[in-house]
Each structure stands twice: as structure tokens, then as C-alpha cells.
Amino acid sequence: MAKRIEVSGLHAYYGGVHAIEDISMTIEPRSVTAFIGPSGCGKSTFLRTLNRMHEVIPGAYVEGKVLLDDEDLYASSVDPVAVRRSVGMVFQRPNPFPTMSIYDNVAAGLKLNGVRGKSRLDDIVEESLQGANLWNEVKDRLGKPGAGLSGGQQQRLCIARAIAVQPQVLLMDEPCSALDPISTLAIEDLIAKLKNQYTIVIVTHNMQQAARVSDRTAFFNIAGTGKPGKLIEIDDTSKIFTNPEVKATEDYITGRFG
Amino acid sequence: MTAPSLAKAPPPARGSALGAPSARRKITDRAVQGLVYLAFALAMIPLVSVLWTVVGHGLSRLDPTFFQFSMNGVGGKDAGGGAYHAIIGTLEQVAITTVIAVPIAVLTAVYLVEYGAGSRLARTISFFVDVMTGIPSIVAGLFVLALWLLAVGFGFSGFAGALALTILMIPTVVRATEEMLKLVPSDLREASYALGVPRWRTICFVVLPTALPGVLTGVMLAVARVMGETAPLLLTIFVTKAINTNPFDGPQASLPTFIWDQAADPNQNSIDRAWTGALVLIGIIMLFNLAARLVARRFKPAGR
């Protein structure tokens, strides 16, 4: 299921604004890669280029290549909708569909893509909720609205919804920043479990979280306001946090930054 | 105020920073409160008095006959007679109007918010929708009269009336739907896109259902508005005292034109019928509003 992502020479723009500049990296399958860096350095923008969500914003476009197991996501023949089916995403704020029940939220991706058959949907919903460590908490109230869950449960519901369509890659944009420490722990446990099956990329502002959950860490930085964000370095998490190549990385991690 | 100075401060005495609100503030508070209540009462006076008058005058003829008979062969002086033909006419005309106007209006709003946002075409459409909102209703009637009846050559019919009402209904529904669609958080659209759901499905199954309660309210307000229109109908459905259930052929009655017709007659029996017609019209609109509330509650997003 998991696929390797290879990015080369990637630039992203919002209208006339150059948001990220010349990023190249390889993201290994069945591992967790964390993106860290100051606000506005383009981590989230870069993450969104990996499933072509960047171009959803009017005026936004991308140059460069993103290969998903040798297939270029930005080739002209590729349908962005198909890309998003194989590269799922979890957002910063839990965003279950407010009109749908817990069950329908998880089944949404399948139903809206035309999967029918009650028993098959039942199976996938249970599997996904179990995969998201949420099944035991909600199995008796699948018909209740998804928006009635707590924040942490909602976020796990969103993860269940994302994995229900069986993507190859799971992108997470600060998935714990709106959650309390207990819910954060639940999500981190879940990430550790999911990495056996998926390629996971996580953006986080929490350095300890990056150190705890990720195998590799990428540090992004920005030269100044209005300048595009850049990838400073990417390496094994243990190396980035103990002995980074670049001074700026060390400064950021140790809190000496700006 | 910093923490140390707070710790050193003496316990709050009367007149200190932490004391009771000043007399001046209390008076201002009272005065503004009084003004708000007064404004509310003033706004209620016309509303209550209209209802009071309509109910008071309309009750005398609110009998089964009124709902069972038309005015066919009933003269102005005669007692009896009813608005059956007018009720049928109004319901049919408004139903046709809704069926034509709501899809056009909702799709226009979807284009304006979801597809065209900020484009030249969208801004142009938006401008003309605003212009349409301000069209006097008689102009809509004249337009249909000139185009549909005189130029194309169709006769008076309920459908022609519905066309005129459609012109009046579209802009209000577009505006209401547009506002409701804008309120749908973009998070939800992104969540749907990220699942690999195409845009049109996202709009149909995520965006529109989330906006549905508000859209329904907007539609109901528009229905209530066009149901009371008289001028455009006089020019398009004409007047008849007989039952005509076919909205596509021949003059049809409607409650507003029934009221207009009956109220113009000097006989007390006719005037009574006009009052009851007004009461029934208000009743129908209230029923529709109630139904829309119930439907909207049924679809209300939970939580948040």
C-alpha cells in the first residue's frame, strides 16, 4: 500500500507570491517524516503540494515534480481527484462533515466515490474506526452526528475517514495542535501504528512530537518576510535532533532561534 | 496592571476601580434598555394591528363554503361564494414559480460562490441580481405581458403569472443561497477534496446539505413574498370568478387578485370575502413557514 514520494525542484506560488523554493527530497514508504520550522516557512504549503490540494486555492500553482512510485503527480494526464484518493490528508482543525453521522463521515469518501453495498461499507467503516483507535468509543452510536464527539475523537474520526478510502500516503497538517495532551497521545500512538501500512508525513510545531513520532525530520526555514520558504535539511530524526548539519537547524531546535 | 502592584493594592473600597458601576453607567444602561423595548413595541404595533384587523374582519366568512365554492355566478351583493378558485390558483402559480425559480437561483448561487468567485462574469451576474431585486413587481408583470402574451402570443394563464413571479423570486433566492453557501466553512470543502471527491459531488453532498436549513428559510421568505404579489398577476392571469385548475390555459384566479377584486366591490358581503381571503393568505404563508422550520430543523447540522 505505502508508496515512496520523490520530490525534485518543486516551487509553489500563490498568485504572484513565491511561497516555497526549489525543494527536493525523498520520503520513504512505511515511515513517518516530520516537517518542522517556523510559521510561514512553507511546511503546510509543501505538504499540500503532495496531494495537489495547493491548487484548490484560486491563483495557486506549482512547478516541479512529485513522483509517487515513479508516477508524476503533476503530469498533464493525471487527474488531481485521483491523486487525492491515493494521498489522503488530515487537517489542523478536526473537520467532520456536520450534516453526517459518525458512520456516514467514515463512509463519506467511499460513498461519494460511488462505492455501494451495505455489508462492504459496514466492514470498511469498522475497519477504519478500529484503525483509528476509535471503534470502541463510538461503536454504539454510529448513527449519532460526528460533530458531537470531543475534539480528539473528531480528529481520530477524520483520520478514520481518511484511511477508509485506503490511500497510499497520509498527510497530516498539525493534527494535534488543537488537541489536549491526552488526545495528542492517542493520535501519536495511532501514527506509530499506521506507519506499518502507510507513508506518513506530518507537519508539527511541537519539536518533542517530531522527535517522538518521526523517523526522519525535515527542517524548513525562511530567509525573511516575503521570501520563499526553503528546505534547510532532511535527515534521520535522531541525527537532526542531536547533530544537525546546519547551524540554523540546531538554533531552531534548541530554541535559540529568533 | 502587573501582578506585584495588584498584590500590594488595598482591598477594594467603595469608589475604587473594583467598586460598583457608576450611577452614570447605570442610567445609560437603563435608558438604552428602555429605547430598545420602545423600538420593539413600535415595530410590533403595525404587525399586531394588521393581524388583529384581518382576524377580526375575516373570521365572519371563515366557513366551509369559503373553501368549497368559487365566485362563479355569485354577485357582489350575494352572500356565500368562496375563494376555492383563488386558493387553487395561488397554490398552482406559486408551486410552478418555485419549481422554476429555485433550481435556477440555487445553481446561480452555486456558480457565484463555488465556481465564479471573483471572476468578471460572476461580478456581472451579481450586479444584475442586485438590480433584479429592485425591480418593481408591476414591471415584472409588464415584461411577461409584453413578451409572453403580446409578442409570443400566448393567452392569460396561471403559468404566465408564474413566469412574472419567477422574475421576482429568483434574485431573493440567489442572494439568500449565496450568503448561506459563503457560511459553509472551506474546511469542509477541503476535507471532501482531500478524500478524492470531485468538486461537483462535494457541492452536492457536502456544501449544499450543510447550507440547506438557511437555503430553505430563504426560499420560504421568497415564497411568502411572491404569494402576496397582486400587480403582476393582474396583468398575466387576468381575473376570473370560475374554477380553472389548468394553469396553462385561460385566466386563473389567485388570492391577491381575489382580495383586490372583492375589496373593490362596495357591497358588505364582498368586503367580508376580501377580509377572509386576506386571512387565508396569511394562514397559508404561516403554514408554509412552519413547515419550512420543521424541515430545516430536521436537517440542522448537529454540534458546533
Contacts between the chains, C-beta under 8 A, distances in Angstrom:
chain1	res1	chain2	res2	distance
A	51	B	194	6.7
A	53	B	190	6.6
A	53	B	193	6.4
A	53	B	194	6.1
A	56	B	189	7.8
A	56	B	190	6.6
A	56	B	193	5.8
A	58	B	117	6.7
A	58	B	118	6.9
A	81	B	193	7.9
A	81	B	196	5.5
A	81	B	197	7.4
A	81	B	198	5.0
A	82	B	196	6.8
A	83	B	196	7.8
A	84	B	193	6.1
A	84	B	194	5.6
A	84	B	195	6.9
A	84	B	196	4.2
A	85	B	195	7.4
A	85	B	196	2.9
A	86	B	196	7.6
A	88	B	194	6.4
A	88	B	195	7.1
A	89	B	190	8.0
A	89	B	194	3.8
A	91	B	187	6.5
A	91	B	190	6.7
A	91	B	191	6.6
A	91	B	194	7.6
A	93	B	187	6.2
A	95	B	185	7.3
A	95	B	187	4.1
A	95	B	188	6.0
A	95	B	190	7.6
A	95	B	191	4.6
A	96	B	191	7.9
A	97	B	188	6.2
A	97	B	191	7.1
A	97	B	192	7.6
A	97	B	206	5.8
A	97	B	210	7.5
A	98	B	188	7.4
A	98	B	210	5.9
A	98	B	301	3.4
A	98	B	302	6.7
A	98	B	303	6.5
A	98	B	304	5.8
A	99	B	206	7.8
A	99	B	209	4.4
A	99	B	210	5.5
A	99	B	212	7.7
A	99	B	299	6.9
A	99	B	301	5.2
A	108	B	192	7.4
A	108	B	195	6.5
A	108	B	197	7.7
A	108	B	205	7.8
A	108	B	206	7.8
A	109	B	195	3.6
A	109	B	196	6.7
A	109	B	197	6.7
A	111	B	205	7.9
A	112	B	192	7.1
A	112	B	195	7.0
A	112	B	197	4.3
A	112	B	201	5.0
A	112	B	202	7.6
A	112	B	205	5.6
A	112	B	206	7.9
A	113	B	195	7.7
A	113	B	196	6.4
A	113	B	197	6.5
A	144	B	302	7.9
A	145	B	301	7.5
A	145	B	302	3.2
A	145	B	303	5.6
A	146	B	303	7.8
A	147	B	301	6.6
A	147	B	302	5.4
A	147	B	303	2.9
A	147	B	304	5.2
A	148	B	302	5.6
A	148	B	303	4.6
A	149	B	303	8.0
A	158	B	191	7.1
A	161	B	191	7.7
A	161	B	195	6.8
A	162	B	194	7.1
A	162	B	195	7.1
A	165	B	195	5.7
A	165	B	196	6.1
